[in-house]
Amino acid sequence: MKFALRSIALVLTLLTLACQTTPTKVQEQAEPNWSLLQKNAVEPIEIDERTVLVDARSAFDYSLSHIPSAINLPWEEFAQPKNRAPGLVTADVGGLIKQLALKGLSPEVRVIVVGNGLKGQGEEGRVAWSLLHLGFRDVQVANIEQFHFGWTQVEAPPRENRPEWQANVRSQMVAGKDEVMRIATQKLGPGERLSARILDVRSRQEYFAKTPKGEGYVTPDLNAIHIPWEQFFTNEGRPKRDMKNQLLSMGWQPNDRIVVISNKGLRSGAVAFSLMSIGFRNVANATGGYVELTTHKKKGPKLRPLGK
């Protein structure tokens, strides 16, 4: 009897082990290909047979009309939309990689991400930033209005699946709230130069209404430099190269640590991608945004962020 019970226990143990999924191994990826990023920001966009078009608009907008070969991949797929801070990078990297591989995406693929440009909230930029964060090498962004040929309502046929790859994330591209607060409260000694800064890319209205009267949340003052996110992109949805000279004239250097922040990590992700594309090499997106940093007051109505 005891032998039978032991045998049953052994079988159950083996079944349990067989059903367990091996966790996805995550290792640090090398720096992006800076020369390729800057080249992509300068040269005209070219679409060939090895290019994958990614439509970062909502599923609804995609269903109404889209470029025939484009696959729909909203920015929320890379984030935690049900979290209080929805812009945080997804914790299920393995599941995300499987999804991307099924859509025909892998780090070796050339990707062009399209969206609504300046009429949107930077969705295509956040998706492009997310792909770079996962180790993709050749990523560009553009306003979908540039492509006027033969739009359709028919969903693009499935692309050939790509083999799943090992997660190679670039963790330096993400800034947590601890780093944000550390930079915000840094003190410089005599003669010391500011080498880390926070860039707030929300609208002027949002920036100057840091603590709205009567609201239920208090937004911390991060001593951030304010430049609206639209300033970093052209009407064609491409990174604006002229911004580099403007920032250099302000004393910024290509290797300075720049942490970009918005309300939910969406617009800040777009600007982080733009900054990397024009030659700034130590840029991070505060993916939790101000939502992650706000302090809730017990009394008063809940704050509804003005943007993303």
C-alpha positions as CSV (number, residue, x, y, z in Angstrom):
1,M,0.0,0.0,0.0
2,K,2.8,2.3,0.9
3,F,4.6,1.5,-2.3
4,A,1.4,2.4,-4.3
5,L,1.0,5.7,-2.5
6,R,4.7,6.5,-3.1
7,S,4.2,5.6,-6.8
8,I,1.2,7.9,-7.1
9,A,3.1,10.7,-5.4
10,L,6.0,10.3,-7.8
11,V,3.7,10.4,-10.8
12,L,2.0,13.5,-9.6
13,T,5.4,15.2,-9.0
14,L,6.6,14.3,-12.5
15,L,3.3,15.6,-14.0
16,T,3.6,18.9,-12.0
17,L,7.2,19.4,-13.2
18,A,6.2,18.6,-16.8
19,C,3.5,21.2,-16.7
20,Q,5.7,24.0,-15.4
21,T,6.9,26.5,-17.9
22,T,10.6,27.4,-18.0
23,P,10.9,31.1,-17.1
24,T,12.1,33.3,-19.9
25,K,15.8,34.2,-19.4
26,V,16.4,37.9,-19.7
27,Q,19.9,39.2,-20.3
28,E,21.3,42.7,-20.9
29,Q,21.5,43.7,-24.6
30,A,24.3,45.7,-26.1
31,E,23.8,49.3,-26.9
32,P,21.7,50.3,-29.9
33,N,23.3,50.7,-33.3
34,W,23.7,54.5,-33.0
35,S,24.9,55.1,-36.5
36,L,21.9,53.2,-37.9
37,L,19.4,55.1,-35.7
38,Q,20.8,58.4,-36.8
39,K,20.9,57.3,-40.4
40,N,17.3,56.3,-40.3
41,A,16.3,59.7,-38.9
42,V,18.0,61.4,-41.8
43,E,17.3,59.3,-44.9
44,P,13.9,58.9,-46.6
45,I,11.8,56.0,-45.6
46,E,12.0,53.0,-48.0
47,I,9.8,50.0,-47.9
48,D,10.9,46.7,-49.3
49,E,10.2,43.0,-49.0
50,R,12.1,42.7,-45.7
51,T,10.3,45.6,-44.0
52,V,7.5,45.0,-41.5
53,L,5.0,47.9,-41.2
54,V,3.6,48.2,-37.7
55,D,0.4,50.3,-37.1
56,A,0.5,51.6,-33.6
57,R,-3.0,53.2,-33.6
58,S,-5.9,51.7,-31.7
59,A,-7.5,48.5,-32.9
60,F,-10.6,50.6,-33.8
61,D,-8.7,53.1,-36.0
62,Y,-6.9,50.2,-37.6
63,S,-10.2,48.4,-38.4
64,L,-11.6,51.6,-40.1
65,S,-8.7,51.9,-42.5
66,H,-5.0,51.0,-42.7
67,I,-2.1,50.2,-45.0
68,P,-2.7,46.8,-46.5
69,S,0.5,45.1,-45.3
70,A,0.6,46.7,-41.8
71,I,0.0,44.7,-38.6
72,N,-1.7,46.3,-35.7
73,L,0.3,46.6,-32.5
74,P,-0.9,49.2,-30.0
75,W,1.5,50.5,-27.4
76,E,-0.5,48.9,-24.6
77,E,0.8,45.5,-25.7
78,F,4.2,46.4,-24.3
79,A,2.9,47.9,-21.1
80,Q,0.6,47.2,-18.1
81,P,-2.7,48.9,-19.1
82,K,-4.5,47.6,-16.0
83,N,-1.9,48.9,-13.6
84,R,-2.4,52.2,-11.8
85,A,0.7,53.3,-13.7
86,P,-0.3,51.7,-17.1
87,G,2.9,52.8,-18.9
88,L,5.2,50.5,-16.9
89,V,6.9,47.9,-19.0
90,T,5.1,44.5,-19.1
91,A,6.4,42.0,-16.6
92,D,5.6,39.1,-19.0
93,V,8.5,39.5,-21.4
94,G,8.3,35.9,-22.5
95,G,4.7,36.2,-23.4
96,L,5.4,39.4,-25.3
97,I,8.2,37.8,-27.3
98,K,5.9,34.9,-28.3
99,Q,3.3,37.3,-29.5
100,L,5.8,39.3,-31.5
101,A,7.2,36.2,-33.1
102,L,3.8,35.1,-34.1
103,K,3.3,38.4,-35.9
104,G,6.6,37.9,-37.8
105,L,8.7,40.2,-35.6
106,S,12.2,39.6,-34.2
107,P,15.2,41.8,-33.5
108,E,16.7,41.1,-37.0
109,V,13.6,42.5,-38.8
110,R,13.5,46.0,-40.2
111,V,10.5,47.8,-38.7
112,I,8.7,51.0,-39.6
113,V,6.1,52.1,-37.0
114,V,3.3,54.4,-38.1
115,G,0.7,56.3,-36.2
116,N,-1.2,59.6,-36.2
117,G,1.9,61.8,-35.9
118,L,1.4,65.1,-34.1
119,K,-2.4,64.5,-34.1
120,G,-1.9,61.6,-31.8
121,Q,-0.2,61.1,-28.4
122,G,3.1,59.6,-29.6
123,E,1.9,56.1,-29.8
124,E,4.2,55.1,-32.7
125,G,7.2,56.6,-30.8
126,R,6.4,54.6,-27.7
127,V,6.1,51.4,-29.7
128,A,9.4,52.1,-31.5
129,W,11.0,52.8,-28.1
130,S,9.6,49.5,-26.8
131,L,11.1,47.6,-29.7
132,L,14.5,49.1,-29.1
133,H,14.1,48.3,-25.4
134,L,13.7,44.6,-26.4
135,G,16.8,44.6,-28.5
136,F,15.5,45.5,-32.0
137,R,18.1,47.1,-34.2
138,D,16.4,48.8,-37.2
139,V,13.4,50.8,-36.1
140,Q,11.8,53.9,-37.7
141,V,8.7,56.0,-37.1
142,A,6.5,58.0,-39.4
143,N,3.1,59.7,-39.7
144,I,0.7,57.2,-41.4
145,E,-0.6,60.1,-43.6
146,Q,2.6,59.8,-45.6
147,F,1.4,56.6,-47.1
148,H,-1.7,57.3,-49.2
149,F,-1.6,54.2,-51.4
150,G,-4.5,51.8,-51.4
151,W,-5.6,51.8,-47.8
152,T,-8.0,49.0,-46.9
153,Q,-10.3,47.7,-44.1
154,V,-9.2,44.1,-44.6
155,E,-6.9,42.8,-42.0
156,A,-3.4,42.0,-43.2
157,P,-2.7,38.3,-43.8
158,P,-0.6,36.6,-41.2
159,R,3.1,37.0,-41.7
160,E,5.4,34.0,-41.5
161,N,6.2,33.3,-37.9
162,R,9.6,34.1,-36.6
163,P,11.5,31.8,-34.1
164,E,11.2,32.9,-30.5
165,W,14.4,34.6,-29.3
166,Q,16.0,35.1,-26.0
167,A,14.9,38.3,-24.2
168,N,17.7,40.8,-24.5
169,V,16.5,44.0,-22.9
170,R,18.2,47.3,-22.7
171,S,17.4,48.2,-19.1
172,Q,19.3,51.5,-19.2
173,M,16.4,52.8,-21.3
174,V,14.0,52.7,-18.4
175,A,14.1,55.0,-15.4
176,G,12.3,54.0,-12.2
177,K,10.8,56.4,-9.7
178,D,13.8,56.1,-7.4
179,E,16.1,57.4,-10.1
180,V,13.6,60.1,-11.0
181,M,13.5,61.4,-7.4
182,R,17.2,61.1,-7.0
183,I,17.8,63.3,-10.0
184,A,15.1,65.7,-9.0
185,T,16.7,66.3,-5.5
186,Q,20.3,66.3,-6.6
187,K,22.5,69.0,-5.3
188,L,25.6,70.3,-7.1
189,G,28.7,71.5,-5.4
190,P,30.8,74.5,-6.5
191,G,31.9,74.1,-10.1
192,E,30.0,70.9,-10.6
193,R,28.2,70.4,-13.9
194,L,24.7,69.0,-14.2
195,S,25.0,65.7,-16.0
196,A,21.6,64.2,-15.3
197,R,18.3,66.0,-15.9
198,I,14.6,65.4,-16.1
199,L,12.7,66.4,-19.3
200,D,9.0,67.0,-18.9
201,V,7.3,66.6,-22.3
202,R,3.7,67.2,-21.3
203,S,1.6,70.2,-22.6
204,R,2.2,73.7,-21.3
205,Q,-1.2,73.5,-19.5
206,E,-0.2,70.3,-17.7
207,Y,3.2,71.5,-16.8
208,F,2.1,74.7,-15.2
209,A,-0.8,73.1,-13.4
210,K,1.3,70.8,-11.3
211,T,-1.0,70.9,-8.4
212,P,-4.5,71.7,-9.6
213,K,-6.7,73.4,-7.1
214,G,-9.2,71.0,-5.5
215,E,-7.8,67.9,-7.0
216,G,-7.3,64.7,-5.1
217,Y,-3.7,64.2,-6.2
218,V,-0.5,66.2,-5.5
219,T,2.0,66.1,-8.3
220,P,5.6,66.5,-7.1
221,D,7.8,69.3,-8.5
222,L,10.7,67.6,-10.2
223,N,12.6,70.7,-11.2
224,A,12.2,69.4,-14.7
225,I,13.0,71.2,-18.0
226,H,9.8,71.6,-20.0
227,I,9.6,71.0,-23.7
228,P,6.3,69.7,-25.2
229,W,6.7,66.4,-27.0
230,E,5.5,67.7,-30.3
231,Q,8.8,69.8,-30.6
232,F,10.7,66.6,-31.1
233,F,8.9,65.5,-34.2
234,T,8.3,66.8,-37.7
235,N,4.9,67.0,-39.4
236,E,5.9,63.7,-41.1
237,G,6.3,62.0,-37.8
238,R,10.0,61.8,-38.0
239,P,12.5,62.7,-35.3
240,K,13.3,66.4,-35.5
241,R,17.1,66.7,-36.0
242,D,17.2,70.5,-35.3
243,M,16.4,69.7,-31.7
244,K,19.9,68.4,-31.1
245,N,21.5,71.8,-31.8
246,Q,19.0,73.5,-29.5
247,L,19.7,71.1,-26.7
248,L,23.5,71.4,-27.2
249,S,23.1,75.2,-27.0
250,M,21.4,74.7,-23.6
251,G,24.4,72.9,-22.3
252,W,23.2,69.4,-22.8
253,Q,25.7,66.8,-23.9
254,P,25.2,63.6,-25.9
255,N,26.2,61.4,-23.0
256,D,24.3,63.2,-20.3
257,R,21.6,61.2,-18.5
258,I,18.3,62.4,-19.7
259,V,15.1,61.0,-18.1
260,V,12.0,61.9,-20.0
261,I,8.6,62.0,-18.2
262,S,5.0,62.5,-19.1
263,N,1.8,61.4,-17.4
264,K,1.8,57.8,-18.3
265,G,5.0,57.1,-20.1
266,L,3.5,57.3,-23.6
267,R,4.6,60.7,-24.9
268,S,7.9,60.4,-22.9
269,G,8.6,57.1,-24.7
270,A,8.2,58.8,-28.1
271,V,10.6,61.6,-27.1
272,A,13.1,59.1,-25.7
273,F,13.1,57.4,-29.1
274,S,13.5,60.8,-30.9
275,L,16.4,61.8,-28.6
276,M,18.2,58.5,-29.2
277,S,17.7,58.9,-33.0
278,I,19.4,62.4,-33.0
279,G,22.4,61.3,-31.1
280,F,21.7,61.3,-27.3
281,R,23.0,58.0,-26.0
282,N,22.0,57.9,-22.3
283,V,18.2,58.5,-22.5
284,A,15.6,56.8,-20.4
285,N,11.8,56.8,-20.3
286,A,10.2,57.2,-16.9
287,T,7.6,54.6,-17.9
288,G,5.5,55.0,-14.7
289,G,5.2,58.7,-15.4
290,Y,3.7,61.2,-13.0
291,V,0.9,58.8,-12.3
292,E,3.4,56.6,-10.4
293,L,4.8,59.6,-8.5
294,T,1.5,61.3,-7.4
295,T,0.5,61.3,-3.8
296,H,-3.2,60.8,-3.1
297,K,-5.0,63.1,-0.7
298,K,-7.7,61.5,1.4
299,K,-10.2,64.3,0.6
300,G,-11.0,65.7,-2.8
301,P,-12.0,64.2,-6.2
302,K,-9.7,61.9,-8.1
303,L,-7.4,63.6,-10.6
304,R,-8.0,62.9,-14.2
305,P,-4.8,63.4,-16.1
306,L,-5.0,65.8,-19.0
307,G,-3.0,63.6,-21.3
308,K,-0.8,60.6,-21.7
